[in-house]
Amino acid sequence: MHMLSRTENDSTGASTPPDSEHPTRMLIFDYEFTVDAPLDAVRDFHHDTSALKILTPPPTIVQLHEIQPLAEGSVSKFTLWVGPLPLHWTAVHRDVSDNGFTDVQAEGPAKKWEHTHTFTAVDTEKTRVNEHVEYEHAGGFWGLVTRALFAKPNLWTMFTYRKWATRRSLRS
């Protein structure tokens, strides 16, 4: 009978802990949806400094501290209130174009958070939105918090809400 152990052997035969004990393992989350709106309308919506509040699902509350207009190197500073817990966040934007952008957590609860938004015209009145997140959990208390908040089912729920909010905001 094979017993499960708390360690696994890698290709060199060295003993390593299972992945669940690796707080710095990079994770990836992808989500895709279409919006019945032209690409320029989807781009303009996401470039609006009020979009973060619209796209954040309840019961989370967003407190904006500094939101610069979206451009290469622009900075957004905000706090996400998850109940009584404040998640202070600073994001820097890069790769800003008509077809999307990436926001990179410069300060915040995760060890790494890079969220790439890509907009692709399906036709003149429909746009595909691809959301790609690469993230790593920190150790300690904040690692526990991000493991709970950014578990795949919770990310799926958050991005499903974002899909609904984007479609609602861009209705003709």
Steps between C-alpha positions, in 0.01 A plus 500: 500500500642839397490756779479869421789690649541865594789520253554396143822416317602723214694378195830517694363283778504790745208528736277807447174600671178466298379805306250600768794594721665721237368851577686646200375269224369710210135444419311597184134587456341564159150623423345599167170656398348707221326835520246630249694824451770623266862471609541876552204503744648209700840672503351833611302330777812333640704820466247694709629563853161400646511149346662340805202586720255373237693174451546412868234257621311555822543464788856623435527879525765695308647814652692695234801698623678593176389393156703642214355492148595170338832536319838329491639514855185650655430413861181406684493495880194360670375289789272202453290452810402136541283528806714663768823396324677775297710384204722795410600482134724695263482403133728622221376472141709383208457390139212748465350498150166510322487122543556485874743548786660326796469610860784384723475502878790713624375482861227281638401177668634253242863420431421557129190610307510580129165539328496535121182623331490433123227635271446349155239607247283205401319725253406869490245462783647221715821479704670208672652575841776270623603526864832336589629510858837371619533504877693362795401486862715657769583315817349564840167668570464667158572170331205348685283797400591482130459121495141551616416805287678386183400135506393400147125483583516850650692636199244340267218669697680836498565490125146382427380809686744713298356351178148591611606852608684562173206382290255705709713814475540467122138422411385709206 
